[in-house]
Amino acid sequence: MTALTTPFGFASTAGEVVSGIDLSGRRAVVTGASSGIGAETARALAATGAAVTLAVRDVAAGERVAKDIIGSTGNQAVRATHLDLTDPASITAFTTAWQGPLHVLVNNAGVMACPEQYTEEGWEWQFATNHLGHFALATGLHGALAADGNARIVMVSSTGHQQSPIVWDDVNFAFRPYDPWLAYGQSKTANVLFAVEATRRWADDNITANALMPGAVYTNLQRHTGGRGSGRVPAELIKTVEQGAATSALLATSPLLEGIGGRYFVDCNETEIVDRRSGTLHGVARYAVDPAGARRLWDLSQDLITGAA
């Protein structure tokens, strides 16, 4: 399978990626769009003419961003709606309220390296927020995505996935000491595995899903790490939020991705599979794109979500 390459790269912005693309009459949802790359991804989608829903915990902040996006793009079809990815009831309320087809779902919201914390269901906070919440959202919206006949799901993962595979016997750190970076890595691996299995499982519905590393971008995501992520990324590799949103915008809108799914992108291009930590921001661990692991995670996630219903 030949890696997909595009004319865009490290320095490309979301605005440049969507230039000339018309998504008028289409609908998109972006989670975590009240700030950071989520807000810029939503702005890029709005610039194409799509109707964009900002799915956010803080509705007031989301409404401020929506107003700003309307002002900068002239697209009046931008709104903010409440969604708490750690609360199954909130996800159910969002998915049952959705009416009509959905063309693009950008699962962007996330938490990084937070202190040890668990949901009411006993799920580790990062696994719950970054993976299980998005899993429940996507499966709950499956009918709306299938109704389009050509829908896309975008999973914002991270090179941090190379920190940890899925630890099948202890995803919630019930036995091993909690480590914020291992928990983050595991959840980001789950994002990639979801893209692999969703593309396979929903092929007959023409739904494709891809995952990405947005790059090193200083946003609210780093609030638990002193504002600088891992602190190990060279200054010349730090992106602006507009650059950080570019790969998400590409996967959501580009004709080059038509019918393409189950892949992992960095700097707007598909990256290589690696068998050990690469030491760079590129590369996707083989375990993160393993079809058997993807099926196993889907079944595990379904069991957890169903048990919480």
N, C-alpha and C positions, 0 to 999 in steps of 0.2 A: 504494500500500500504506500503510494507516494505521499510524502508530507505536503500539506497545502501551504502554499506561499502566496503572499499578497503584495501590493505595491507599498504597503504601509510598514512602519517599524517603530522603534523605541520612542522617537520624538513625535510621532503622529498624535494629533489630538482627536477627541471624539467628533468635534465639528468637522474636521477634515475628512474623517472616515465616512460620515453620512452625507457629505456634500453631493448634491445631485440626486439623492434617493428620495422617492416620494412614497410615503406610507399613508397617504390620506385614506380615510375610511377604515383603517386598521386600529387595533386596540392593544395597549401594552400595560403591564404591571411591573413596577420596579420596587422591590422591598428595600427598606433602609435608605429611602431616598430623601431624607430630611437634611442630609449633609454629605460632604465628601464625594467620592466617585459615584455614589448612587444618585445624588442630585445632578451631577454632570451627565450621567447616562440618561436620566430622564429628560434633561434639557436637549440632548442630541436627538432623542426619539421624538420629542415635541417638534423639533426643527424640521423633521421629515413630514410633519402633518398628522402623525398618529395621535390618537386620544390616549393620554397617559394617566394612569392611576398611581399615585405615590402611596405605597402601603407602609405605614409608619406607626411606631409606638406613640410618638409625640405628635399628635394631630396639629397642634398649634404651630410647631416648627415646620411640619409638612405643608401647612397652608401658607406659611411665609415663603417657602421655597416654590410652591406652586404659583404664587402671585409673581414672584421674580421671574420664573420661567415663562409665564404668560407675557410679562412685559418684554422679555428679551427675544422671544420667538414670534409673538403675535398669535400664537395658538391658544385659543380660549378653552380647549378641551383638555385641561390639566386639573386634576383634583387630588386631594389627600384623603385617605381613608385609614381608619385605625386597624392595626394588625400587630399582635404580640406573638412572636414565634415561639415563645416558651409556654404559651397558654393554649392548649388544645381547643378550648371553647371559643377563643378569639379567632383561631384559624377556621373553625367550623362556621362561625358567624360570617366571616369574610367570604368563604367559598359558597355558602348557601345563598348569600345575597347577590352573588355575581349573576348577571343575566346576559345571555347572548354569547357569541364566540369570543375567544381570546387568541390573539395572534402571536404575542411575544410575552414571555414571562422571564424577567431578569431576577434571579435569586441572588441578590447583592448583599443583604444585611448580614452582619456578623459581629462576633466578639473575639478579641484576641488576648490570649494569655491572662485571663482574669483570675482572681483569687478563687479558691475552691468554693463551689456553690452548686446546689442541686435544685431541680424543680420539685413541685409537689409529688410528681410521679417517681422521683428518685433518679431522674436523668441528670447526668453531669451537664453543667450549664452550657459549655461550648458545643458539645455533641447535640444538645437539645436545640440550641439557637441556630447553629451553622448548618446542621444536617436534618435532624428530625422535624423541626418546624417547617423547613423548606420541602421536605419529603411529603409531609401532610398537606401542605399548600398545593404542591404540584399534582398530587393524586386527587385531591379534592376538586381541582380545576380541570381534571382530565377531560371531562365531557366538553367543556368550553374550548379547550385546546384542540380536541379532536374535531369539533364543529368547523374549525377553520379549514382543515384539510391540508394545511401546510404551515403548522405552527412551530415556533422555536422556543426552546428553554435555554437560558444562559446561566451557568453556575459559576459564581465568583469564588475560585479556590485560592491557592497560594503555593509558592515554593515551600512554604512551611509544611506541606504535606509530606515532604521528605524526612520530617522529624519522626514520623510514626505511621505504620500501617494500622489497620483496624485490629485491635486486640480483642479477638472474638469472645474470649472467656471473661473479659472484664472491661467492657466499653465504658462503664460508669465508675471506674476506680473504686470498686467496693473492696478490693483486696490489696492492690498495689498502692504505694504512696502517691498522692496526687501531685502531678507535675504540670504546670500551666502550659508549657510548650509542647509536651507530649499530647496533652488533651487537645490543644489547638491543631497540631499536626494530624491527629486521628480524624478530627472533624473535617479538615480540609481534604484528606484522602477520601472521606465519604462523599464529598462534593463531586469529585472526579468519577468515582464508582457509580454514583447516581446517573451521571450523564451517559456512561457506557450502557447501563441496564435500561434506562428510560428509552434510549434510541432503539435498542433491540426489542424491548417489550411492546413499544408503541409504534413499531414500524408500519403496521397496517393502517394506522391513523395518520401517517405521514408527519409525525411529530419527531423532531430531532432535538438533541440536547448536546451542548458542548461546554467544556469547562475552561477556565483561564486563570492565569496569574496576571493581575493588573500591573504589577511592578511595585516598587517601593515608593509609597506616597504617604506623606504625613497628614493624617486626618484624625477624626475622633476615634477611629478604630484603635489607635495606640494609647488610649487614655489610661490603660492599666500598665503601660510599659514606659512611662515617663515621656510620652509623645514622640518617641523615636524608634518604635518597633523593636527589633532585636538589637539595634545599635551597631550592627556589623556590616551594614551596606555602605559602600563608598559614596561620598557626596555626589560624584558624577553620575551615579545610577539612580538618584532620587528623581522622581517625576513630579510634575504638577498634577493637580486633580484632573485637569483637562486631558493630559496625556494618560493618566491612570485609567480614565474611563474609555479610552480609545478601543481597547480590545473587546470590552463588553459591547460597545456600540457596533463594532465590526461583526461580532457573532450574531447580534440581534437583527442586523439590517442588510448586510452585504449580499449581493447576488452570488458572490463567490462561494458562499456557504450553503447554497441551495442543495438540499438533500444530503448535506454532510452532518454527521453526528458521531458522538462517542469519542471525541478527540479533545486534546488539551493544547491551549495556545498561550504563547508568551510574546509580548511586543508585536501583536497582530499577526503572528505567524505560528503554524503548528510547530511544536518543539519535539526534540528527540526523546525516546524512551531510554532511561538510565537504570543501571543495576546497583549503583551506590550513590550516596549523596554527592551531587555534582560540585558543590562549592560555589555555584553561580545561581542566578535567578532563573536559569533555563533548566529544562529537563523535567520529565515526568517519570516517577518511579514505576517500574513494571507492575508492582502490586496494585497501583492506583488505577490501572487500565485493564486489570485481569478480569475477563468475563465471568469466571467462576466466582471470584470474590464479589463482583458486582451483583450477581444473582443472590448470593448469600446475604449480602447487606440489605438488599431489597426485602427479602423474606424476614430478616430480623427486624427491620424498620416497620414493616407492616404489622408484625406481631406486637411490637411495642405500642404503635399508634392505636391499633385495634383494642388492645388491653386498656388503653386510657380513655376510650370512648364511653 
